[in-house]
Amino acid sequence: MTHSTDASDRPRSRSIAFVFPGQGSQYVGMGADLVARSPAAAEVYARADAALGIPLSRMILEGPAEELDETINAQPAILATSVAFLEAIRAEARDAGVEIRPTAMAGHSAGQYAAAVAADAIDYADALRLVRERGRIMQERGIAGGMGAVIGLSDEQVHEIVAEARQHGEISVANANAPGQIVLSGVIPALVFALEMSKTVGARKAARLTVSVASHSPLMRRARDEFGKILSLVPFRDPQVPMLGNVHATVINTADGLRAELSEHLVHGVQWTETVRRLVGTGVTDFVEVGPGRVLSGLIRRISPDAETHVADGPSDRSFLATLRELPA
């Protein structure tokens, strides 16, 4: 685990949130160094293979990338890797007699499932099966569309563009990731119009993403309805650590609230900017990104420059404990 600032600069009173990345953070070989040095992480991967009945760990560690990147595989792969990092952190802390107590959990899109596992709101095996079904249903039941990133415009500018683009079909804001970084989701004619208009008014970047589904948009209504029936059959518990939801960036502290969130976020945008601001507003000072990559840490620093960010997916020779000792007990 690595961190962004020197511990000597920190105030004494600190509060931690664990955050978990979503689809798009996957890469072939993620977690390889971790599995080699952490029996707890290796067990997490083995449990994923057993729960799903597929060689998910081989796909994660060896690829090919085309197979790993398929939505039906990418979502459980990211979940397994995030939980592997989580269990490795917990195991090292236990062995060293260090207690780490997050005050909140949050996940970006599919990352909410890892957050729910970390908050003891759902069993790991159930979460794996759910995200694989989520990926399948999104691919099969969502109306064809696409997504595109717009960088360098204000929220107001993007919302005005979206309103005008709706004359060409359904389109909406899928991810409010950080100030000046928004992802759109919709049917292709509306999306193409919105991206071209974004370039015209001065966006630094406006480009299609390599996905074939319009995630977090009303085009996912049929997927939401079918997935909601599956969610109703899976046992959930009240989160043992408060979770922040994607839809409204509000606290989730009941099983029913979490089940509703996981259904509704298929058709609503991810309010990540507001989620981070809410966490900071409640006193969170340190964000630990638990999972592959460091995308969320970069977004968090843009949203709240004073926040401390830490990544689990750092140099393989860096002990988690080195950072855990610096975090609040």
C-alpha positions in Angstrom: 0.0 0.0 0.0 1.3 3.5 -0.9 0.2 6.8 0.3 0.2 10.3 -1.2 1.6 12.5 1.6 4.0 12.5 4.5 2.5 11.3 7.7 4.2 14.1 9.7 1.9 16.6 8.0 -1.2 15.0 9.3 -3.5 16.2 12.1 -4.0 13.9 15.1 -7.7 13.2 14.6 -8.3 11.2 11.4 -11.1 9.0 10.0 -10.9 6.4 7.2 -13.1 5.4 4.4 -12.5 2.3 2.3 -13.4 2.9 -1.4 -13.7 0.2 -4.1 -13.3 0.6 -7.8 -15.7 -0.6 -10.5 -15.5 -1.9 -14.1 -12.7 -0.4 -16.1 -10.1 -0.8 -13.5 -9.4 -4.4 -14.4 -6.1 -5.5 -16.1 -4.5 -8.9 -16.7 -2.2 -9.8 -13.9 -3.9 -7.7 -11.3 -3.3 -9.2 -7.8 -0.5 -11.5 -9.0 2.1 -10.1 -6.6 -0.5 -10.0 -3.9 -1.4 -13.7 -4.3 2.2 -14.7 -4.3 2.8 -13.1 -0.9 -0.6 -13.4 0.8 -2.2 -16.8 1.6 -5.4 -14.8 2.6 -5.5 -13.3 -0.9 -4.9 -16.6 -2.6 -7.7 -18.1 -0.7 -10.1 -15.4 -1.9 -9.3 -16.2 -5.5 -9.7 -19.9 -4.9 -13.1 -19.3 -3.3 -14.1 -17.3 -6.4 -13.4 -20.2 -8.7 -15.4 -22.5 -6.5 -18.4 -20.2 -6.2 -18.7 -19.5 -9.9 -17.5 -22.8 -11.2 -15.2 -21.2 -13.7 -11.4 -20.5 -13.7 -11.8 -16.9 -12.8 -8.4 -16.7 -11.1 -6.7 -17.9 -14.3 -8.5 -15.3 -16.3 -7.4 -12.6 -13.8 -3.8 -13.6 -13.6 -3.2 -14.8 -17.2 -5.9 -13.4 -19.4 -6.5 -13.1 -22.3 -7.5 -9.4 -21.9 -10.4 -9.8 -24.4 -12.0 -12.5 -22.1 -11.3 -10.6 -18.9 -12.8 -7.4 -20.3 -16.2 -8.9 -21.0 -18.6 -7.4 -18.6 -19.8 -10.8 -17.4 -16.2 -11.6 -16.3 -14.8 -8.1 -15.5 -17.3 -7.4 -12.7 -16.6 -10.6 -10.7 -12.9 -10.3 -11.4 -12.7 -6.8 -9.9 -14.8 -7.9 -7.0 -12.5 -10.9 -6.3 -9.4 -8.8 -6.6 -10.8 -6.0 -4.3 -11.7 -8.6 -1.7 -8.3 -10.2 -2.0 -6.7 -6.9 -1.2 -9.1 -6.4 1.7 -8.4 -9.8 3.2 -4.6 -9.3 2.8 -4.8 -6.0 4.6 -6.9 -7.5 7.4 -4.6 -10.5 7.7 -1.4 -8.4 8.0 -3.1 -6.1 10.5 -4.2 -9.1 12.6 -0.7 -10.7 12.5 0.8 -7.4 13.7 -1.8 -6.7 16.3 -2.9 -3.5 14.5 -6.6 -2.6 14.4 -8.0 -0.6 11.5 -11.5 0.6 11.7 -13.0 2.3 8.7 -15.9 4.7 9.4 -17.5 4.3 6.0 -17.4 2.3 2.8 -18.2 3.4 -0.7 -17.9 1.7 -4.1 -18.0 3.1 -7.6 -20.7 1.3 -9.6 -20.0 -2.4 -9.4 -17.5 -1.6 -6.7 -20.5 -1.3 -4.4 -20.5 -5.1 -4.1 -17.0 -5.2 -2.7 -18.0 -2.4 -0.3 -21.0 -4.5 0.8 -18.8 -7.5 1.4 -16.4 -5.3 3.4 -19.3 -4.0 5.4 -20.4 -7.6 6.1 -23.8 -6.9 4.4 -23.5 -9.8 2.0 -21.6 -13.0 1.8 -18.7 -13.0 -0.7 -19.9 -16.0 -2.7 -23.4 -14.4 -3.1 -21.8 -11.2 -4.2 -19.7 -13.0 -6.8 -22.7 -14.7 -8.3 -24.7 -11.5 -8.2 -22.2 -9.4 -10.1 -21.8 -12.1 -12.7 -25.6 -12.1 -13.2 -25.5 -8.3 -13.2 -23.0 -8.4 -16.1 -25.0 -11.0 -18.0 -28.3 -9.1 -17.6 -26.7 -5.8 -18.6 -25.4 -7.3 -21.8 -28.6 -9.2 -22.7 -31.4 -6.9 -21.5 -30.0 -3.4 -21.8 -31.1 -1.5 -24.9 -28.1 -1.0 -27.3 -26.2 2.1 -26.7 -22.9 3.4 -25.6 -21.0 5.7 -23.3 -18.6 8.6 -23.7 -16.3 10.7 -21.4 -16.3 14.5 -21.4 -13.4 16.2 -19.8 -12.9 19.9 -19.2 -16.4 21.3 -19.1 -18.5 22.4 -16.2 -21.4 20.4 -14.9 -23.8 23.1 -16.1 -22.3 23.0 -19.6 -22.7 19.2 -19.8 -26.2 19.2 -18.6 -27.2 21.8 -21.2 -25.6 19.6 -23.9 -27.4 16.6 -22.6 -30.7 18.5 -22.7 -30.1 19.4 -26.4 -28.9 16.0 -27.3 -32.1 14.4 -26.2 -33.7 15.5 -29.4 -31.7 12.6 -30.9 -32.8 10.0 -28.3 -32.3 8.9 -24.7 -29.1 10.2 -23.1 -28.1 11.1 -19.5 -25.2 11.6 -17.2 -23.9 8.2 -16.1 -21.0 9.2 -13.9 -20.3 12.5 -12.2 -16.7 11.4 -11.4 -15.0 14.6 -10.5 -15.3 18.3 -11.3 -14.7 18.5 -15.1 -14.9 14.8 -15.6 -18.3 13.4 -16.6 -19.4 10.2 -18.4 -22.5 10.2 -20.6 -24.7 7.2 -21.5 -27.3 6.8 -24.1 -28.3 5.7 -27.6 -25.6 6.2 -30.2 -27.1 9.1 -32.2 -27.6 11.2 -29.1 -24.2 10.3 -27.7 -22.4 11.2 -30.9 -24.2 14.5 -31.0 -23.4 15.3 -27.4 -19.7 14.4 -27.8 -19.4 16.6 -30.9 -21.1 19.5 -29.2 -18.8 19.1 -26.2 -15.8 19.5 -28.5 -17.4 22.5 -30.1 -17.8 24.3 -26.8 -14.3 23.6 -25.7 -14.0 20.2 -24.0 -10.4 19.0 -23.6 -11.6 15.6 -24.4 -14.9 14.1 -25.6 -14.6 10.5 -26.7 -16.6 7.2 -26.9 -15.7 4.5 -24.4 -15.1 0.9 -25.5 -18.4 -0.4 -24.2 -21.5 -1.7 -25.9 -24.0 -1.0 -23.1 -25.4 2.3 -21.8 -24.7 1.7 -18.1 -26.4 3.8 -15.4 -29.1 5.1 -17.7 -32.8 4.6 -18.4 -31.9 2.3 -21.2 -31.2 -0.3 -18.4 -34.8 -0.4 -17.2 -35.4 -4.0 -18.4 -32.1 -5.0 -16.9 -33.0 -3.3 -13.6 -36.4 -5.1 -13.5 -34.9 -8.5 -14.1 -32.0 -8.0 -11.8 -34.3 -6.7 -9.0 -36.1 -10.1 -9.0 -32.7 -11.8 -8.4 -31.7 -9.4 -5.7 -34.9 -10.2 -3.8 -33.8 -13.8 -3.5 -30.4 -13.1 -2.0 -29.9 -12.6 1.7 -28.6 -9.2 2.7 -27.7 -7.9 6.2 -27.6 -4.4 7.6 -24.1 -3.0 6.8 -21.9 -3.2 9.9 -20.1 0.0 8.6 -22.2 2.8 7.0 -22.1 2.7 3.2 -22.5 5.7 0.8 -24.8 5.0 -2.2 -24.2 5.9 -5.8 -27.7 7.1 -6.6 -28.1 9.9 -4.1 -24.8 9.9 -2.2 -26.6 9.2 1.0 -25.9 6.7 3.8 -27.1 3.1 3.5 -27.4 1.4 6.8 -30.1 -1.3 6.2 -30.3 -4.4 4.1 -33.5 -3.2 2.3 -31.8 0.1 1.5 -28.8 -1.7 0.1 -30.9 -4.0 -2.0 -32.8 -1.0 -3.4 -29.6 0.9 -4.2 -28.1 -2.1 -6.1 -31.2 -2.3 -8.3 -31.8 1.5 -8.9 -28.1 2.3 -9.6 -28.5 0.4 -12.9 -30.7 3.2 -14.2 -29.3 6.2 -12.3 -26.0 8.0 -12.5 -23.0 7.5 -10.2 -22.8 10.6 -8.0 -19.1 10.0 -7.1 -18.2 13.7 -6.7 -21.0 14.2 -4.2 -20.2 10.9 -2.4 -16.7 12.1 -1.7 -17.8 15.5 -0.6 -20.4 13.9 1.7 -17.7 11.7 3.2 -15.3 14.6 3.7 -18.2 16.6 5.2 -18.7 13.9 7.8 -15.1 14.0 8.9 -13.4 11.4 6.6 -9.7 12.5 6.2 -8.2 9.3 4.6 -9.4 7.3 1.7 -8.0 3.8 1.2 -8.6 2.5 -2.4 -9.0 -1.3 -2.0 -8.8 -2.9 -5.3 -6.9 -2.9 -8.6 -5.4 0.4 -9.8 -5.7 3.9 -8.4 -8.4 5.6 -10.5 -10.5 6.5 -7.5 -7.6 8.0 -5.7 -7.0 10.4 -8.6 -10.6 11.4 -8.7 -10.7 11.9 -4.9 -7.7 14.3 -5.0 -9.5 16.3 -7.7 -12.7 16.5 -5.7 -11.1 17.1 -2.3 -7.4 18.2 -2.6 -6.9 18.1 1.2 -7.9 14.5 1.5 -5.2 11.8 2.0 -5.4 9.0 -0.4 -3.8 5.5 -0.1 -3.7 2.7 -2.6 -3.6 -1.0 -1.9 -2.4 -1.8 -5.5 1.1 -0.3 -5.0 4.7 -1.6 -5.3 4.9 -5.3 -4.4 7.7 -4.7 -1.9 5.6 -2.2 0.1 4.1 -3.7 3.3 0.5 -2.8 4.0 1.5 -2.5 7.6 3.7 0.4 6.9 0.6 2.5 6.0 -1.7 0.8 8.4 0.4 1.9 11.4 0.0 5.5 10.2 -3.8 5.3 9.9 -6.1 6.0 12.8 -6.8 3.0 15.1 
